[in-house]
């Protein structure tokens, strides 16, 4: 199974402003992203992305005459906080959508979401991992278990369009094969603006994730697309 992390950042590595504005990609780059979605079996995001952007996570560019099947949408939402009014929930009866939660998620929330067509996956981390990873003082979904399950189901390609926390979890646990980053000719700034990778971060350079640049694309609008491969997986 191939797992790709895709993101758009400013020159200074921000994926959103301090007010949560994430509209960094150009229309040209969005078409590229939808091309990646067409090649994917699954699109995965975290709950923060849903709460901040209210995305639809469908293919809206490059549809063929017969139509293109949308990838399965997977939302990492340990506490089942996804709003019932969100586009994801409203379209869950038309597009397969899975909510990945922990056993601490309120059962009343899960019942309401199941009634609206979402499939619930409960994937708790082991005790040892919970002790070392409490980034938001709450229980965390076990991403390794999730990907193992998807692979058993025959999923071949996963596209992760996550925020800083999901990206950190993917990188720290060495769960990615490629990273594709569009660098837009923007400077956002702000200590509290969200960066490409969040979490607690590595303590030393020696610990940090090692990746290899495999391709560079330059666009006429000033965007640069960098393709990296994970050399430790």
Steps between C-alpha positions, in 0.01 A plus 500: 500500500630843403439797732556854372497814715399804297499861617538860386712741702626853492873566455532508879335160540152607615187314392260758650496854634446580868128538417483159335497608135633201304440620143866474402476286184423661166225371270776338294629309802151394604461325166823311575363398842178374344715296264658336805152434639399323179793262546419432867274246666485700824527865602593548865477818707487593866206654683673841516492520121126426500428749779707779341434453127178295473634319191304268273801280413368395161634509143375814329757540219570257219183291526450275197169460317403195702593676821781412735441316824599710796757351738392380844518791742659426836490752785723457805278625782584336833212664689238499219478879488415529130207744457175351369468805274837438331515417129663168585205388713238639263639294211589182692204314349634564148876452560651234723624680809669354806553668833792359698454550874615362833289315753472829692283656229147573630260224393218752444716680242588173327135397477403828333786471253420139412140603433635746243698234316848522651685178577664504843841342561619479863879471513664565836875517548680258728575602860867569432430736212238689699763578763738662252247669272249725668533804277158641588449333840268245339495152357644448153398288205745225404594592142714190454198279572296708257742454212540130576121466476485694172773286349307185596200646316706536184557876511797588277532880519435737790517879467548686828391864488559564865580791722810537714400244764406224257818567300708469817333172596559359152865606495585406858359151451664460159169434329558682171665414169504840332452866587391751236523867598386796294688811607301811412673840457353630826641596838246462781693529825359475850628288788155350547431440132480126426809344346525205263590270789381554857515274803784503749768463234833323516748600769812454286588525132627144510149375593325689223325332208723445198353556155644523148409756235386311191341766278454877465226670300495874432174668403453823307319659795807471723400182683757224547393140560748282685473121499677307775534130571531345844842334516437331836193296410 
